[in-house]
Amino acid sequence: MYVFIYLSIISLEVVLAQNQIAKPNIIIILADDLGFKDLGFMGAKYYHTPNLDQLAKASHVYYQAYAGASNCAPSRACLLTGQNTPKHGIYTVGSSSRGNAKDRKLIPVENQEFLPTRFPTIATFLKEQGYNTASIGKWHLFTTLVATLLTIRTVRNKLE
């Protein structure tokens, strides 16, 4: 799936370059625990999401997708790197041996708590293509120091 995303972006770049079309804006919204009918434009009656509904009207929305993992940090790592969970090693937020060991029914898998810097991300690729990138919101993929330094670098780049 993620290789397809990278190949799609490369193909898009070639088409845009050949036709001299301006690069499109790319916005990826990843919402943990969001059901397929929790947004107005998807049929929600209980939740009101007028801003997302308007964005959907003005955008291309993909209705068939696959989450790379069942919880937040590994799903984010899969999306950003194009790698599956065993490749990047992030299975959960923090330690997979949390809680009382007596209550645990499974042997915890060895978990990588932060995304190793050896993995290039889609943001790195887009930056190489001339895009400005940002990550807004919950992260859980780098140490606090690394996240702070990346934020400072991003803000500095925007100001230059």
Secondary structure as UniProt FT lines:
FT   HELIX           2..19
FT   TURN            32..33
FT   TURN            36..37
FT   HELIX           40..42
FT   HELIX           50..57
FT   HELIX           72..81
FT   HELIX           85..88
FT   TURN            96..97
FT   TURN            101..103
FT   TURN            117..118
FT   HELIX           122..128
FT   TURN            129..130
FT   HELIX           144..159
//
